[in-house]
Amino acid sequence: MSLIRKSVTRCLVAAAGATAAVPLALAQQAERAGGLEEILVTAQKRVESAQDVPIALTVFDSQTLERANIQRIEEIVWRTPNFTMMRVNVGEPQFYIRGVGSTSDSAAGDPTVGVFQDEIYVGRVSGAAFDVFDMERVEVLRGPQGTLFGRNTSGGAVNFIPNRPEQDFFASAELSYGNYDSLDGRLVLNGGLTDTLAGRLSVSHREHGGYSENITTGAELDDEDNWSVRAQLLFTPSDASRLLLAYDYVSDDTAGNARVPFPVFDTGQVGAGNNLALGALRRIWPVGSDVRKAYSVPESFQERDINGLTARFEHDASYGTWTLLGGWRKVQLAWYEDLDGLKPFGNAGPRCRKA
């Protein structure tokens, strides 16, 4: 049996509200006299110290993300208590927090662990697994968060907050190369365009050759080719008002997973006497499988494109901060893989399903 899936998802989100909190940019400049460094979060839709938030919370600030070289959401999962993840393919991750999650492998399914980028809800799991780069912090909230984050957070919520543009010029570039033709590059450009307008461009690219091989076609499997781009403009007409416009794009194009491992047979010497029959049986009966060798006639692939727009307006009043937030996201996912490995043995042909 072979499977093909295509999914196109669009989401429009808008919100407005007032929060009795100082702006995040100003609050982060405050320092405590002595003691541990204060970590400020927005887990309850307002700026608070992480120690004052009555939620089981794990926070990764920008320094932690950089020092640990965290690049994918899986690396957040590995470092967070009670947080697990299984990825069916590039566009169908399954998140579990404290054992609460969904086993649905549909790219258009509703998640039970909500993922948010700059407070915009990612409504489909096909768009929830993206690169972690140029982030101010990542917050993982364990336990139900329906009061503040909506119904699809019965397991918890994961908040990704990107770094915002600043007036001071800043540039950073990284490039590394490794085995399997692994190439990893990142670029960040930040600076003021006018006295009231600042911009920030963040680009990430990661690729490597296949770790596995399809022995029937010679194609490489378990490869990677990812591009991630984020462009932001921050307009500050006054000290009390801020308008942030952001666009993000993600592209994945791989050959797919090695889903049908090739059987491994015993190549030892056939025994004599009473061991002759046992040795012959072991020659024709597989004793295991090689997970780096797969057999499948169809040329598999995994392709995903994500586009997102965010608009955020903040105005500081005497009693709090007004925030107007709007977002639009589009996810396109298509993948084709052999699930049972029967094609080489003459099954009638692929079965197709679309979601």
PEVEN-V426045 format. One record per helix or strand of 3 or more residues. SS is the DSSP state (H for helix, E for strand). FROM is the first residue (numbers start at 1). LEN is the number of residues. If there is no record, write none. Layout:
[[SS/FROM/LEN] [SS/FROM/LEN]]
This chain:
[[E/2/18] [H/24/4] [H/50/3] [E/56/6] [H/62/6] [H/73/6] [E/83/5] [E/93/5] [E/113/5] [E/120/3] [H/125/3] [E/135/8] [H/146/4] [E/156/7] [E/170/9] [E/182/11] [E/197/12] [E/212/3] [E/224/15] [E/241/14] [E/261/4] [H/273/12] [E/288/7] [E/301/17] [E/320/19] [H/343/3]]
